[in-house]
Amino acid sequence: MNNITIGQYVHGNTWIYKMDPRVKIIALMLSMVITFIIPSFTLMAILLGLTIIMVLTTGIPFMKMIRGMKALLFLLTFTFIIQIFNIRTGDLLLDVDMTLGWVSIAAIVLIIVLYNVYKRQFKYRSTMFLLMVFSLFLVQYLLPYGKIWSYDFMVYSDGLFRTGFLLFRIMVIILLSSLLTFTTMTTDLNNGLEAVMKPLEWVKFPVAELSMMLSLTLRFIPTLLEETQKIMKAQASRGVEFSESTLKKKISQMISLLIPIFIISFKRAEDLANAMESRGYIIGEKRTKIDVMSIQYLDILTIITLLGLLTVVILMNTGVIYAL
């Protein structure tokens, strides 16, 4: 749970903190559109490099951004393997005979067991996970004894490029989304969402209520995670071990963890409702705001730059401009 960083706000005073929250939200949407329609691997790699440079200039610890991706490490690895196996076009880069036999299966089981037993002792668990996955394929190549089934592990250039393209896209989206929550306070995010969705009020859509719900959800994610950590530590001090026990015990332990979390969530929701009511919050009524949002030159430059990039990418997709 320490790797989950969504909803957290990091205090700072760099250029991105001075941007209007409405512009940040619009910029994020434009950036996602650019990311999804960008036509080539080279341009995607350049976009990822520019995103990393932008993150480094915001003053936010880069490792904090990377830790937010650890929760998706299994998904990224699984996606990489599936894409490599399925795409068989382009130049053949690697062709290796792999064998699944009694010896290799026993080695695979041993590697998985050792990884789960000793992973808590390693500081860089993500690296250990990748090494474990690599070892699973390595033993199939080095131990072809007691053959049960064999297959060709082939890597093609198109598979490698498309896989990298997909992984880069996911990384760009995660980095940009994290920047929004890291550099925008909950109140500013609420005001920005309400302003961006304001045209929906013409069709009687509850814009203010929806923006309030989204901002409160993002606000209380780190709070509930912190409360969960406290409960887990309290239960661990009483002898409960969440990582080392049978399946039946893990189910009972999760139930003992979820019950206090639900109770805390309901209590915090009630306290929040009372606080909002005491401050005169009424659903559907117009509210005044202390902070008045204003567009600065940096905001205008950001939108113009992103619109220009979007135009170039669209022209590349239509063939007017040739992609790299």
N, C-alpha and C positions, 0 to 999 in steps of 0.2 A: 504493500500500500504506500510505501514511501516513494515509489516511482510515479504515483499518480499526481500530476501537477495541475490538472485542469481546474480552473476557477480561482487559482491563487493570484494574488496581486503582489508585485514586487515594487517597492518604493524606488523612485528614481527621478532624475531631473534632466534627462537627455532630450533630444529633439522629438522622439516619438511620443513622449509624455505630454508635449506641448501641442500635439495635434488635436483637432476637434474629434470627439468620439464618433460623430456622424460620418466624418471623412474616413476614419479608421474602418468602420463597418463597411462602407461602400468600397473602400480600397481592398478589403479582404474579399469581398464578393467578386470584384473585377479580377483580382489576382487568381482566384480559384477558376474563373472562366478561362483566363489565359493558360493556366496550368493544364486544364482538361482539353484544350483545343490545340495546344502547341504541337507542331507536326513532326519533330525529329528528336532523336536522342541527344544530338550535340546541343541543340537549343535548350533541352531540358536540363542537361548538365550545367550549361551556362546560367540558367535560371536558378538552379540549386546553389551554385557558387555565389550569385548575387544575393540570394536570400541569406546565406551564411554570413556574408560580409555585412549585410544590413543588421543581422542579429548581433554581430560583434560591436557595431557602432551604437547599439541601444544601451549598453552598460549592463545588460542582464547577463548573469553568469552563463556561459555557453554550456557548461556541464549540466546545469539545471534544465536547459532545453533538451539535452540529450537524454537525461533521465526520464523525461516524459515519453520517450519512444520505447523504453524498455518493456512497457506493458504490451507493445505491439511486436516484440521481437519474434515470438513464436509465429505470429501471422505472417510477418515479412519472410521468415525462413521457409515456412510452408509454401508461400506464394512463389518464392524463388525456385524451390525444388519442382513444384508442379509445372511451372513455365518451362524450365529446362528440359523436363521429360517430354512435354507435349509438343513443343515447337521443333519441327524437323526440317526447316528450310534454311537456305544460306550455305555458307562454307562449313565443312566439318572440321571442328577444332580439336575434338577429343573423342576417341573411341576406345573404351575399356571394357573388357569382359568381366562381368560381376557374377558371383556365384553365391547363392543362398544354400548352405548345407548345415548339417548338424553342428559342425564346429563353429561356423560363422554365426549361427543363431545363438549358440551358447555364449559366444564372445559379445554379441549385441546385448543379450540379457545382462551379462556381467557389467558391461559399460554403463547401461542404464541404471542398474542397482547402485554401482559405485558413485555415479553422478548424484543420485538422489540422497545417498548417505553422506557424502562429503561436500556437497555444494555449499552448505552453510559456513564452511570453514574458509572459503575463498572470498576474497574481496571483490574481484571482478567476475561476477556470476554470468554476465552476458557473454564474456569471452569464453568462459568454461562451457556454456551452452553451445556456442558455435563449434568449439573443439569437439564436444560430444557428438554433435551431428556429423562432423567430418569423420570422426572415428567410426561411426556406424557404417559409412560407405567404405572406409579404408579396410576394415576387417573382411568385407565381402570380396575385396580384391586380393588381399594377402592370404586368406584362408579358404581356398577352394576345395575343401575336403568334405566328404560325405554329401555330395551334391544332391540337392533336391530340386532346385530350379535355377536357371541362369538367364541372364539378360545382358544386353549391350547398353552400357552407359555412354550415351553420345551427346556431345555438346556442340550445337551449331551456332554460327555467328548471329543469325536472326534471333534465336532463343536468348542468347546472352544480351543482345541489345534491347530486345523487348522487355526482358526481365529487369534490366537496369533502368529502362525508361519508366516502368511501373513503380519500382521501388523509389526512384527519385521523385516521382509525382507524389507518392504518399508522404515522403519526408518533407517536401515543400509545403504541402497542405498542413501537416502537423506543426511545422515551425511557424507558419503564418498565423494559424489559429491560436497557437500558444502566445504569440506576441500580443494579440488582441487582449486576452485575459490577463496577461502579466503586466501590461502597461495601462490598463483602463480600470478605474475603480467601479464598484458595483453601481453606484448612483449615476456615474457618467455613462456607463454601459446601458443602464435603463433609459436614461434620457435620449441617448443616441438611437437605440432601437425604436423608441416611441416616435422620434422624429423621422427616421427612415421609413417606417411603416405607416406614417400618417395618411398618405393617399388612400389607404384601405378603409379609412373611416367613411369614405363616400359610399361604400357598400355596407355600412353598418357593422363593420368588423371591430371587435373590442381590442383595439390596438394597445391602449394604455394598460389594460389588464394583462394581456399576453406579454408585453414587454416587462411588466413587473414580475410575472411568474418566471420568465426566463432569467432575469437578473437575480432573483432570489434563489433560484435553483443553482446557478453558478456560484453564488455567494456561500451557500451552505454545503456544497460538496466538500471543500477542504475542512470545514468545521466538523462534519460528520465523520470524515476520515480521521481527524484528530481524536474525536471521542472514541472511535473504534480502536485506535491504537492504545488509548488509556485502558479500555476494558480488556483488551488482549493482554496487556502487561499486568493488569491486576489479576486476571485469571491465571497467567503464567506463574505469578508469585505464589499462587495457591496450588501449583503442581500440574496445571493444564498445559499440555504441549500440543499445539495445533499441527505441527509438521510430522510428528512421529507418533502415530497411533493407528489402530485398525480403522476400517471404513465405518463400522458401527459407532465407534467412539468419536470419530470426526463428525458424524452427523449430529450426535448429541451435543458435541462441543459447539458446532455452528448454531444449533438452536439456542444454546445458552448464551451465545454471542449476539444473535439477532434480536432476542427478546428485549434486552436492555437498550439496544440501539433504537428499536421501534418506540420504546417508552421515552427515550431522550428526544427523539424526533418529534413525537406528538407534543411533548412539553415545550420544546423550543418553538414549535409552530403556534402553540397557544400563547406563549409569551410574546411572540412577534405580532400576532393578531391583536393582542391587548395594547401593545406599544403603538401600533399603527392606528388603532381606534382612538387612543388617548391623544394622538397628534392630529386628529381630525380627518383621517383618511376615509373617504367614502367611495365605494365602487361606483364608477360611472360618472362621478363629478369631476369637473376640471380642477386641476391643481396648479398652484403657483410654484415657481422654482427659484431657489436662492441664486444658483449659478446660471448665467445666461451664456449660451454657447455662441461662439463667433468664429467665422472662417478667416484664417490668416493666409499669408502668401505661401507658406509651406504647404498648407492644405490644397490650395489651388494648383501648385506645382505638382503635387503628388497625383492628383486626379488627372491632370493633363498628361503626365508621363505614362500613367497606366492606360489611359484611353489611346495614347499613341502606340503603346506596345500591343494593345488589343487589336488595333487597326492593322498593324504590321502582321500579326499572327493570322488574322482573317485573310489578308491578301496572300499570305504564303499558302494557306489551305486552298484558296481558289486558284492558285497557280500564277497570279499576277506577279508575285515575288517568289523566286525559287528559294526553298528552304535549304539550310546547310546539310 
